[in-house]
Amino acid sequence: MKHRTAVLLALVLLLPLLVACGKTVGETIDDATITTRVKTALLNDPDVGGLRIDVDTSRGLVTLSGIVRSQAEEARAVALARKTPGVVDVKSTLQVKQ
C-alpha cells in the first residue's frame, strides 16, 4: 500500500511537468537550469541591472524582458545570456529607459 501511495504521489507531482507546455521533464529541468544560470550571470555582472531583467527559457530559447538603462546594458545582457551553456538563442524584449 505504501508503494502504491508513493507512486501515486510521484505521478501527481510529475504530471504537471510532463504536460507543461508540451515539454518533457528533462526539457523543463534543463530550461530551469538555463534560466538560473542566465539570471546568476546577470546578477553577478556590475554593468547589468540583473534585478530589473526577467529571464524565461523554453527549449533553450532565452527571452529577456524588463527595463535597462542603455543600449550597451541591453547588449551586455544579451551577450551574457548567449554565452551561457545550453542556450540555443536569445530574444530580447528589453526596453531602454533613461
QUIJO-V163114 format. One record per backbone hydrogen bond with DSSP energy under -0.5 kcal/mol. CO is the residue of the C=O (numbers start at 1). NH is the residue of the N-H. If there is no record, write none. Layout:
# QUIJO-V163114
co = [CO | CO]
nh = [NH | NH]
This chain:
# QUIJO-V163114
co = [1 | 2 | 3 | 4 | 5 | 6 | 7 | 8 | 9 | 10 | 11 | 12 | 14 | 15 | 16 | 19 | 19 | 20 | 24 | 25 | 26 | 27 | 28 | 29 | 30 | 31 | 32 | 33 | 34 | 35 | 36 | 37 | 38 | 39 | 40 | 41 | 42 | 42 | 44 | 45 | 48 | 49 | 50 | 52 | 52 | 54 | 56 | 58 | 60 | 60 | 60 | 61 | 62 | 62 | 63 | 64 | 65 | 66 | 68 | 70 | 71 | 72 | 73 | 74 | 75 | 76 | 77 | 78 | 79 | 81 | 84 | 89 | 91 | 91 | 93 | 95 | 95]
nh = [5 | 6 | 7 | 8 | 9 | 10 | 11 | 12 | 13 | 14 | 15 | 16 | 18 | 19 | 20 | 21 | 22 | 23 | 28 | 29 | 30 | 31 | 32 | 33 | 34 | 35 | 36 | 37 | 38 | 39 | 40 | 41 | 42 | 43 | 44 | 45 | 45 | 50 | 46 | 48 | 50 | 52 | 53 | 54 | 67 | 65 | 63 | 61 | 62 | 88 | 89 | 58 | 64 | 91 | 56 | 93 | 54 | 95 | 97 | 74 | 75 | 76 | 77 | 78 | 79 | 80 | 81 | 82 | 83 | 84 | 87 | 62 | 64 | 93 | 66 | 68 | 97]
